[in-house]
Amino acid sequence: MAHRALTRAGSGALEFGASLMALAGLAFIGYAVIFFIRNFTAGFLELGIGPAEVDVGRAKIRAFSPDLYEYISHLHLAVSGFMASTGLATAALAWFGVRHGLWWAYVTAVAVPVLALAVALPAHYPYGLATIGHLGPIYLATTVFVVGALVALKPMLKARRT
């Protein structure tokens, strides 16, 4: 399959946009690392989730049901892995594909976090889990990503017309 990459000359906006997209991908990985570490610490629950959202912590969950505790722990680990892999895919696609003006990389780099967020975010709201401490870092990274995607889009569209 043939593809045509943009020339590197005069693509400052593309470089900047792709860099912001990649930075946001790395931020997703950072959030996943925090998520992973909290599973093994006294915090146990996710970042930004405290007694106001969940009235029991690690010790009470374990005392109530060791099996439930292990299940929640396994979910923390699985979710952190999926967050990290989403961040890695996003960062790599942006850095190695979008920076070179490859449309397939741009579309995939946008689709990957959009799909992840479209599935994960809505479930936070009905249960009162959408705290700023919990979702704030993800919203910040997403904002950086969207700005980068919009900045990169303009030179990509311009190159497509030529």
LOGUNU-166393 format. One line per 8 residues: number of its first residue (from 0); their letters; for each residue x, y, z of C-alpha. Coordinates in steps of 0.1 Angstrom, whole numbers. Example, Ala and Ser with C-alpha at 12.3 -4.5 7.8 and 13.67 -1.06 7.14 Angstrom:
# residues 2
0) AS) 123 -45 78 ~ 137 -11 71 $
***
This chain:
# residues 162
0) MAHRALTR) 0 0 0 ~ 15 33 -10 ~ 12 65 10 ~ 25 99 6 ~ 40 117 37 ~ 42 154 39 ~ 76 170 34 ~ 93 181 66 $
8) AGSGALEF) 99 216 53 ~ 73 241 64 ~ 54 217 87 ~ 60 235 120 ~ 23 233 129 ~ 22 196 120 ~ 53 190 142 ~ 38 210 171 $
16) GASLMALA) 4 194 168 ~ 18 159 167 ~ 41 166 196 ~ 11 177 217 ~ -8 146 207 ~ 23 124 217 ~ 27 144 250 ~ -10 136 258 $
24) GLAFIGYA) -4 99 251 ~ 25 100 276 ~ 2 117 301 ~ -22 88 297 ~ 7 64 305 ~ 15 85 336 ~ -20 83 348 ~ -20 45 343 $
32) VIFFIRNF) 12 43 364 ~ -5 62 392 ~ -35 39 389 ~ -12 8 390 ~ 8 20 421 ~ -24 29 441 ~ -35 -6 437 ~ -6 -17 460 $
40) TAGFLELG) -7 12 484 ~ -30 23 512 ~ -49 45 487 ~ -61 14 468 ~ -90 33 452 ~ -84 54 421 ~ -69 88 422 ~ -95 114 433 $
48) IGPAEVDV) -119 88 448 ~ -122 91 485 ~ -147 86 514 ~ -172 110 498 ~ -175 87 468 ~ -168 53 483 ~ -173 48 520 ~ -149 19 525 $
56) GRAKIRAF) -112 15 517 ~ -87 -12 511 ~ -89 -28 546 ~ -127 -28 549 ~ -131 -42 514 ~ -106 -70 522 ~ -123 -77 555 ~ -157 -78 539 $
64) SPDLYEYI) -147 -101 512 ~ -112 -112 503 ~ -124 -125 469 ~ -141 -91 461 ~ -108 -73 471 ~ -88 -95 448 ~ -113 -90 420 ~ -112 -52 424 $
72) SHLHLAVS) -74 -54 425 ~ -73 -74 393 ~ -96 -48 376 ~ -72 -20 387 ~ -43 -38 371 ~ -62 -46 339 ~ -75 -10 335 ~ -41 4 342 $
80) GFMASTGL) -26 -18 315 ~ -53 -8 290 ~ -48 29 298 ~ -10 26 294 ~ -14 7 261 ~ -38 33 248 ~ -13 61 258 ~ 15 42 241 $
88) ATAALAWF) -4 36 209 ~ -15 73 208 ~ 20 86 215 ~ 36 63 189 ~ 11 70 162 ~ 14 108 167 ~ 52 108 169 ~ 60 83 141 $
96) GVRHGLWW) 30 88 118 ~ 12 121 123 ~ 45 141 124 ~ 51 127 89 ~ 16 136 77 ~ 3 101 74 ~ -35 101 74 ~ -39 65 86 $
104) AYVTAVAV) -18 74 117 ~ -38 106 123 ~ -72 89 121 ~ -60 60 143 ~ -43 82 168 ~ -76 101 172 ~ -98 70 172 ~ -79 51 199 $
112) PVLALAVA) -84 76 228 ~ -118 86 216 ~ -130 50 218 ~ -114 45 252 ~ -129 77 266 ~ -163 72 250 ~ -165 38 268 ~ -149 48 302 $
120) LPAHYPYG) -161 84 309 ~ -199 81 309 ~ -200 55 337 ~ -184 79 361 ~ -213 103 362 ~ -243 83 374 ~ -224 70 403 ~ -209 103 415 $
128) LATIGHLG) -173 93 406 ~ -166 122 382 ~ -145 142 407 ~ -120 168 395 ~ -92 148 413 ~ -102 117 395 ~ -111 129 360 ~ -92 162 360 $
136) PIYLATTV) -59 147 349 ~ -76 128 320 ~ -95 159 309 ~ -63 179 310 ~ -45 153 289 ~ -75 151 265 ~ -75 188 261 ~ -38 188 252 $
144) FVVGALVA) -45 160 228 ~ -75 178 211 ~ -55 210 207 ~ -27 190 191 ~ -50 171 168 ~ -66 204 156 ~ -32 221 151 ~ -20 191 131 $
152) LKPMLKAR) -52 188 111 ~ -48 221 93 ~ -14 213 75 ~ -26 178 68 ~ -57 191 51 ~ -36 217 32 ~ -13 190 20 ~ -42 168 8 $
160) RT) -54 196 -14 ~ -21 200 -31 $
***
